[in-house]
Amino acid sequence: MKVQRKIPQATARRLPLYYRFLSNLHNQGKTRVSSKELSDAVKVDSATIRRDFSYFGALGKKGYGYNVDYLLEFFKTTLAQDEVTEVALIGVGNLGTALLNYNFLRNNNTKIAMAFDRSKKKAGTLIGGVPIYHIDDLENEIGNVEVAILTVPASAAQEISDRLIANGVKGILNFTPARLTIPEHIRIHHIDLSVELQSFVYFLKNYPLQ
């Protein structure tokens, strides 16, 4: 089956949701799933799911549903689940420490391989099995890592980002409130937890589900 590589970004963001649910179904011994069942589980309407799947060809049959094992293997390949992407975490404060201890345990294709912090006491230790280096050693230790998570103070975010990019990092997941100036070829996702919480509370109060 030929896969169309340029799918909409909104569709791409939903693929891990589908993969996680399908993994759960597989572990439960389920062999078939309908678009409605998928819809109820991942909270995406059936029409959107069918449209998402249409970008990859005929993944199911009308009235027959989807083969769980086939879909799981298909999305495993599409999401490169067999390829482990190593990530560097910068900033081992409360949030950074929590991420290190979690270390994406539900995924098998992403792991934090190293972390950096300005604290000399933390340098040379392990948190969640991940080695911690002093931030001054970033250039010597980061190697071929191309993805970084930024959990440093906002005042240090731009300088650290510049250093990461200069050493080959191509993607940054920014947990700081700083809006960074980066080259166009670098991908960056901003995650501001305070904004997300504020938005969540607003929708909770103004758009009740029932």
Phi and psi in degrees as GROMACS dihedral restraints (atoms count N, CA, C in turn):
[ dihedral_restraints ]
;  ai    aj    ak    al  type     phi  dphi    fc
    3     4     5     6     1   -88.8    20    10
    4     5     6     7     1   125.2    20    10
    6     7     8     9     1   -97.0    20    10
    7     8     9    10     1   133.1    20    10
    9    10    11    12     1   -77.3    20    10
   10    11    12    13     1   118.2    20    10
   12    13    14    15     1   -74.6    20    10
   13    14    15    16     1   -36.7    20    10
   15    16    17    18     1   -89.4    20    10
   16    17    18    19     1    82.0    20    10
   18    19    20    21     1   -96.3    20    10
   19    20    21    22     1   158.9    20    10
   21    22    23    24     1   -58.4    20    10
   22    23    24    25     1   145.5    20    10
   24    25    26    27     1   -62.0    20    10
   25    26    27    28     1   -35.0    20    10
   27    28    29    30     1   -61.5    20    10
   28    29    30    31     1   -39.9    20    10
   30    31    32    33     1   -64.9    20    10
   31    32    33    34     1   -45.0    20    10
   33    34    35    36     1   -58.3    20    10
   34    35    36    37     1   -37.2    20    10
   36    37    38    39     1   -68.3    20    10
   37    38    39    40     1   -25.5    20    10
   39    40    41    42     1   -85.3    20    10
   40    41    42    43     1   -18.0    20    10
   42    43    44    45     1   -57.1    20    10
   43    44    45    46     1   -43.5    20    10
   45    46    47    48     1   -62.5    20    10
   46    47    48    49     1   -30.5    20    10
   48    49    50    51     1   -64.6    20    10
   49    50    51    52     1   -45.9    20    10
   51    52    53    54     1   -60.7    20    10
   52    53    54    55     1   -45.1    20    10
   54    55    56    57     1   -61.7    20    10
   55    56    57    58     1   -42.6    20    10
   57    58    59    60     1   -63.6    20    10
   58    59    60    61     1   -44.5    20    10
   60    61    62    63     1   -65.4    20    10
   61    62    63    64     1   -42.6    20    10
   63    64    65    66     1   -63.2    20    10
   64    65    66    67     1   -36.3    20    10
   66    67    68    69     1   -62.2    20    10
   67    68    69    70     1   -41.7    20    10
   69    70    71    72     1   -63.9    20    10
   70    71    72    73     1   -42.6    20    10
   72    73    74    75     1   -61.6    20    10
   73    74    75    76     1   -44.0    20    10
   75    76    77    78     1   -59.8    20    10
   76    77    78    79     1   -43.3    20    10
   78    79    80    81     1   -66.0    20    10
   79    80    81    82     1   -25.0    20    10
   81    82    83    84     1   -86.3    20    10
   82    83    84    85     1    -3.6    20    10
   84    85    86    87     1    85.6    20    10
   85    86    87    88     1    10.3    20    10
   87    88    89    90     1   -76.1    20    10
   88    89    90    91     1   141.1    20    10
   90    91    92    93     1  -111.5    20    10
   91    92    93    94     1   -16.5    20    10
   93    94    95    96     1  -141.2    20    10
   94    95    96    97     1   146.8    20    10
   96    97    98    99     1  -145.5    20    10
   97    98    99   100     1   143.2    20    10
   99   100   101   102     1   -94.8    20    10
  100   101   102   103     1   163.7    20    10
  102   103   104   105     1   -65.0    20    10
  103   104   105   106     1   -30.1    20    10
  105   106   107   108     1   -67.5    20    10
  106   107   108   109     1   -41.2    20    10
  108   109   110   111     1   -62.8    20    10
  109   110   111   112     1   -42.5    20    10
  111   112   113   114     1   -61.1    20    10
  112   113   114   115     1   -43.0    20    10
  114   115   116   117     1   -59.1    20    10
  115   116   117   118     1   -47.7    20    10
  117   118   119   120     1   -63.6    20    10
  118   119   120   121     1   -33.4    20    10
  120   121   122   123     1   -78.3    20    10
  121   122   123   124     1   -43.3    20    10
  123   124   125   126     1  -101.8    20    10
  124   125   126   127     1     0.7    20    10
  126   127   128   129     1    60.5    20    10
  127   128   129   130     1    42.3    20    10
  129   130   131   132     1  -126.4    20    10
  130   131   132   133     1   133.3    20    10
  132   133   134   135     1   -65.0    20    10
  133   134   135   136     1   153.3    20    10
  135   136   137   138     1   -58.9    20    10
  136   137   138   139     1   -39.3    20    10
  138   139   140   141     1   -62.0    20    10
  139   140   141   142     1   -39.4    20    10
  141   142   143   144     1   -67.1    20    10
  142   143   144   145     1   -40.2    20    10
  144   145   146   147     1   -62.1    20    10
  145   146   147   148     1   -46.3    20    10
  147   148   149   150     1   -62.5    20    10
  148   149   150   151     1   -37.9    20    10
  150   151   152   153     1   -68.1    20    10
  151   152   153   154     1   -41.6    20    10
  153   154   155   156     1   -58.2    20    10
  154   155   156   157     1   -47.6    20    10
  156   157   158   159     1   -67.5    20    10
  157   158   159   160     1   -27.8    20    10
  159   160   161   162     1   -65.0    20    10
  160   161   162   163     1   -23.0    20    10
  162   163   164   165     1   -67.8    20    10
  163   164   165   166     1   -15.5    20    10
  165   166   167   168     1  -109.7    20    10
  166   167   168   169     1     8.1    20    10
  168   169   170   171     1    99.4    20    10
  169   170   171   172     1  -165.8    20    10
  171   172   173   174     1   -82.0    20    10
  172   173   174   175     1    94.2    20    10
  174   175   176   177     1   -91.5    20    10
  175   176   177   178     1   -10.6    20    10
  177   178   179   180     1  -155.8    20    10
  178   179   180   181     1   175.6    20    10
  180   181   182   183     1  -122.5    20    10
  181   182   183   184     1   140.6    20    10
  183   184   185   186     1   -61.0    20    10
  184   185   186   187     1   130.7    20    10
  186   187   188   189     1    81.4    20    10
  187   188   189   190     1    -4.9    20    10
  189   190   191   192     1  -114.9    20    10
  190   191   192   193     1   -26.3    20    10
  192   193   194   195     1    84.5    20    10
  193   194   195   196     1  -162.4    20    10
  195   196   197   198     1  -116.4    20    10
  196   197   198   199     1   140.5    20    10
  198   199   200   201     1   -77.2    20    10
  199   200   201   202     1   116.7    20    10
  201   202   203   204     1   -60.8    20    10
  202   203   204   205     1   -48.0    20    10
  204   205   206   207     1   -63.8    20    10
  205   206   207   208     1   -39.8    20    10
  207   208   209   210     1   -66.1    20    10
  208   209   210   211     1   -46.3    20    10
  210   211   212   213     1   -62.0    20    10
  211   212   213   214     1   -42.9    20    10
  213   214   215   216     1   -60.6    20    10
  214   215   216   217     1   -45.4    20    10
  216   217   218   219     1   -66.4    20    10
  217   218   219   220     1   -38.8    20    10
  219   220   221   222     1   -62.5    20    10
  220   221   222   223     1   -49.9    20    10
  222   223   224   225     1   -72.4    20    10
  223   224   225   226     1   -27.0    20    10
  225   226   227   228     1   -61.0    20    10
  226   227   228   229     1   -43.7    20    10
  228   229   230   231     1   -69.5    20    10
  229   230   231   232     1   -43.9    20    10
  231   232   233   234     1   -61.7    20    10
  232   233   234   235     1   -40.6    20    10
  234   235   236   237     1   -88.7    20    10
  235   236   237   238     1     5.6    20    10
  237   238   239   240     1    54.8    20    10
  238   239   240   241     1    45.9    20    10
  240   241   242   243     1   -66.9    20    10
  241   242   243   244     1   -18.6    20    10
  243   244   245   246     1   -84.4    20    10
  244   245   246   247     1    -9.9    20    10
  246   247   248   249     1  -103.0    20    10
  247   248   249   250     1   121.9    20    10
  249   250   251   252     1   -86.5    20    10
  250   251   252   253     1   124.0    20    10
  252   253   254   255     1   -99.3    20    10
  253   254   255   256     1   120.3    20    10
  255   256   257   258     1   -86.9    20    10
  256   257   258   259     1   138.6    20    10
  258   259   260   261     1  -123.7    20    10
  259   260   261   262     1   145.1    20    10
  261   262   263   264     1  -106.1    20    10
  262   263   264   265     1   134.8    20    10
  264   265   266   267     1  -106.5    20    10
  265   266   267   268     1   130.9    20    10
  267   268   269   270     1  -115.2    20    10
  268   269   270   271     1   114.0    20    10
  270   271   272   273     1   108.6    20    10
  271   272   273   274     1    97.7    20    10
  273   274   275   276     1  -102.0    20    10
  274   275   276   277     1    60.4    20    10
  276   277   278   279     1   -90.8    20    10
  277   278   279   280     1  -151.8    20    10
  279   280   281   282     1   -62.9    20    10
  280   281   282   283     1   -48.2    20    10
  282   283   284   285     1   -67.1    20    10
  283   284   285   286     1   -45.2    20    10
  285   286   287   288     1   -59.5    20    10
  286   287   288   289     1   -41.7    20    10
  288   289   290   291     1   -63.6    20    10
  289   290   291   292     1   -41.3    20    10
  291   292   293   294     1   -62.0    20    10
  292   293   294   295     1   -42.5    20    10
  294   295   296   297     1   -65.3    20    10
  295   296   297   298     1   -37.0    20    10
  297   298   299   300     1   -65.5    20    10
  298   299   300   301     1   -41.4    20    10
  300   301   302   303     1   -70.3    20    10
  301   302   303   304     1   -31.8    20    10
  303   304   305   306     1   -78.5    20    10
  304   305   306   307     1   -51.2    20    10
  306   307   308   309     1    47.9    20    10
  307   308   309   310     1    40.1    20    10
  309   310   311   312     1    53.8    20    10
  310   311   312   313     1    47.5    20    10
  312   313   314   315     1   -62.7    20    10
  313   314   315   316     1   -22.3    20    10
  315   316   317   318     1   -83.6    20    10
  316   317   318   319     1    -6.9    20    10
  318   319   320   321     1  -111.4    20    10
  319   320   321   322     1   148.7    20    10
  321   322   323   324     1  -111.5    20    10
  322   323   324   325     1    10.0    20    10
  324   325   326   327     1  -121.1    20    10
  325   326   327   328     1     5.2    20    10
  327   328   329   330     1  -138.9    20    10
  328   329   330   331     1   131.2    20    10
  330   331   332   333     1  -148.9    20    10
  331   332   333   334     1   145.5    20    10
  333   334   335   336     1   -79.3    20    10
  334   335   336   337     1   116.8    20    10
  336   337   338   339     1   -95.1    20    10
  337   338   339   340     1   -21.9    20    10
  339   340   341   342     1  -159.3    20    10
  340   341   342   343     1   159.6    20    10
  342   343   344   345     1  -140.4    20    10
  343   344   345   346     1   155.1    20    10
  345   346   347   348     1  -130.9    20    10
  346   347   348   349     1   143.6    20    10
  348   349   350   351     1  -152.3    20    10
  349   350   351   352     1   157.3    20    10
  351   352   353   354     1   -81.5    20    10
  352   353   354   355     1   -10.0    20    10
  354   355   356   357     1   -76.5    20    10
  355   356   357   358     1   123.3    20    10
  357   358   359   360     1   -71.0    20    10
  358   359   360   361     1   -24.2    20    10
  360   361   362   363     1   -71.1    20    10
  361   362   363   364     1   -33.1    20    10
  363   364   365   366     1   -80.6    20    10
  364   365   366   367     1   -28.1    20    10
  366   367   368   369     1   -60.6    20    10
  367   368   369   370     1   134.4    20    10
  369   370   371   372     1    89.4    20    10
  370   371   372   373     1     0.0    20    10
  372   373   374   375     1  -103.1    20    10
  373   374   375   376     1   175.3    20    10
  375   376   377   378     1  -120.7    20    10
  376   377   378   379     1   137.4    20    10
  378   379   380   381     1  -129.2    20    10
  379   380   381   382     1   120.6    20    10
  381   382   383   384     1    61.3    20    10
  382   383   384   385     1    27.0    20    10
  384   385   386   387     1    80.4    20    10
  385   386   387   388     1     3.2    20    10
  387   388   389   390     1  -100.3    20    10
  388   389   390   391     1   129.7    20    10
  390   391   392   393     1   -71.2    20    10
  391   392   393   394     1   138.3    20    10
  393   394   395   396     1  -106.4    20    10
  394   395   396   397     1   129.8    20    10
  396   397   398   399     1  -116.3    20    10
  397   398   399   400     1   156.4    20    10
  399   400   401   402     1   -71.2    20    10
  400   401   402   403     1   146.6    20    10
  402   403   404   405     1   -61.2    20    10
  403   404   405   406     1   -25.9    20    10
  405   406   407   408     1   -66.6    20    10
  406   407   408   409     1   -18.3    20    10
  408   409   410   411     1   -96.5    20    10
  409   410   411   412     1     9.4    20    10
  411   412   413   414     1   -54.9    20    10
  412   413   414   415     1   -49.8    20    10
  414   415   416   417     1   -63.0    20    10
  415   416   417   418     1   -30.9    20    10
  417   418   419   420     1   -82.4    20    10
  418   419   420   421     1   -26.5    20    10
  420   421   422   423     1  -107.3    20    10
  421   422   423   424     1   -19.2    20    10
  423   424   425   426     1   -71.4    20    10
  424   425   426   427     1   -24.1    20    10
  426   427   428   429     1    58.1    20    10
  427   428   429   430     1  -129.1    20    10
  429   430   431   432     1   -98.1    20    10
  430   431   432   433     1    13.3    20    10
  432   433   434   435     1   -63.5    20    10
  433   434   435   436     1   132.0    20    10
  435   436   437   438     1  -113.5    20    10
  436   437   438   439     1    -2.7    20    10
  438   439   440   441     1  -128.0    20    10
  439   440   441   442     1   136.1    20    10
  441   442   443   444     1  -134.4    20    10
  442   443   444   445     1   145.3    20    10
  444   445   446   447     1  -107.0    20    10
  445   446   447   448     1   128.9    20    10
  447   448   449   450     1  -106.6    20    10
  448   449   450   451     1   112.2    20    10
  450   451   452   453     1  -129.0    20    10
  451   452   453   454     1    38.3    20    10
  453   454   455   456     1   -93.0    20    10
  454   455   456   457     1   168.9    20    10
  456   457   458   459     1   -58.7    20    10
  457   458   459   460     1   147.5    20    10
  459   460   461   462     1   -56.6    20    10
  460   461   462   463     1   -33.7    20    10
  462   463   464   465     1   -66.0    20    10
  463   464   465   466     1   -22.4    20    10
  465   466   467   468     1  -101.1    20    10
  466   467   468   469     1    -5.6    20    10
  468   469   470   471     1   -62.4    20    10
  469   470   471   472     1   -44.4    20    10
  471   472   473   474     1   -65.7    20    10
  472   473   474   475     1   -45.7    20    10
  474   475   476   477     1   -61.6    20    10
  475   476   477   478     1   -44.6    20    10
  477   478   479   480     1   -65.0    20    10
  478   479   480   481     1   -41.0    20    10
  480   481   482   483     1   -60.4    20    10
  481   482   483   484     1   -43.0    20    10
  483   484   485   486     1   -59.7    20    10
  484   485   486   487     1   -41.1    20    10
  486   487   488   489     1   -67.9    20    10
  487   488   489   490     1   -40.1    20    10
  489   490   491   492     1   -62.3    20    10
  490   491   492   493     1   -46.6    20    10
  492   493   494   495     1   -64.7    20    10
  493   494   495   496     1   -39.1    20    10
  495   496   497   498     1   -64.1    20    10
  496   497   498   499     1   -20.6    20    10
  498   499   500   501     1  -106.9    20    10
  499   500   501   502     1    21.1    20    10
  501   502   503   504     1    98.1    20    10
  502   503   504   505     1     0.5    20    10
  504   505   506   507     1   -69.5    20    10
  505   506   507   508     1   131.8    20    10
  507   508   509   510     1  -108.9    20    10
  508   509   510   511     1   -12.0    20    10
  510   511   512   513     1  -144.3    20    10
  511   512   513   514     1   137.7    20    10
  513   514   515   516     1  -129.2    20    10
  514   515   516   517     1   128.2    20    10
  516   517   518   519     1   -99.8    20    10
  517   518   519   520     1   106.9    20    10
  519   520   521   522     1   -98.2    20    10
  520   521   522   523     1   108.9    20    10
  522   523   524   525     1   -91.9    20    10
  523   524   525   526     1     1.9    20    10
  525   526   527   528     1   -90.6    20    10
  526   527   528   529     1   158.5    20    10
  528   529   530   531     1   -76.3    20    10
  529   530   531   532     1    -5.2    20    10
  531   532   533   534     1   -69.9    20    10
  532   533   534   535     1   138.4    20    10
  534   535   536   537     1   -99.7    20    10
  535   536   537   538     1   112.3    20    10
  537   538   539   540     1   -89.8    20    10
  538   539   540   541     1   148.0    20    10
  540   541   542   543     1   -96.2    20    10
  541   542   543   544     1   113.2    20    10
  543   544   545   546     1  -135.5    20    10
  544   545   546   547     1   159.4    20    10
  546   547   548   549     1   -63.0    20    10
  547   548   549   550     1   155.7    20    10
  549   550   551   552     1   -64.5    20    10
  550   551   552   553     1   -25.5    20    10
  552   553   554   555     1   -83.7    20    10
  553   554   555   556     1    -1.0    20    10
  555   556   557   558     1   -98.2    20    10
  556   557   558   559     1   131.4    20    10
  558   559   560   561     1   -92.3    20    10
  559   560   561   562     1   134.1    20    10
  561   562   563   564     1  -136.0    20    10
  562   563   564   565     1   135.6    20    10
  564   565   566   567     1  -117.9    20    10
  565   566   567   568     1   129.0    20    10
  567   568   569   570     1   -97.3    20    10
  568   569   570   571     1   129.1    20    10
  570   571   572   573     1  -126.2    20    10
  571   572   573   574     1   100.7    20    10
  573   574   575   576     1  -103.2    20    10
  574   575   576   577     1   103.8    20    10
  576   577   578   579     1   -63.6    20    10
  577   578   579   580     1   -33.9    20    10
  579   580   581   582     1   -66.7    20    10
  580   581   582   583     1   -39.1    20    10
  582   583   584   585     1   -67.6    20    10
  583   584   585   586     1   -42.1    20    10
  585   586   587   588     1   -61.6    20    10
  586   587   588   589     1   -41.5    20    10
  588   589   590   591     1   -66.5    20    10
  589   590   591   592     1   -43.8    20    10
  591   592   593   594     1   -60.7    20    10
  592   593   594   595     1   -43.3    20    10
  594   595   596   597     1   -63.9    20    10
  595   596   597   598     1   -41.6    20    10
  597   598   599   600     1   -61.3    20    10
  598   599   600   601     1   -46.5    20    10
  600   601   602   603     1   -63.4    20    10
  601   602   603   604     1   -39.3    20    10
  603   604   605   606     1   -60.4    20    10
  604   605   606   607     1   -48.5    20    10
  606   607   608   609     1   -66.6    20    10
  607   608   609   610     1   -34.8    20    10
  609   610   611   612     1   -60.6    20    10
  610   611   612   613     1   -41.4    20    10
  612   613   614   615     1   -81.4    20    10
  613   614   615   616     1   -34.4    20    10
  615   616   617   618     1  -103.9    20    10
  616   617   618   619     1   -16.9    20    10
  618   619   620   621     1  -131.9    20    10
  619   620   621   622     1    67.7    20    10
  621   622   623   624     1   -62.0    20    10
  622   623   624   625     1   146.0    20    10
  624   625   626   627     1   -76.1    20    10
  625   626   627   628     1   -21.6    20    10
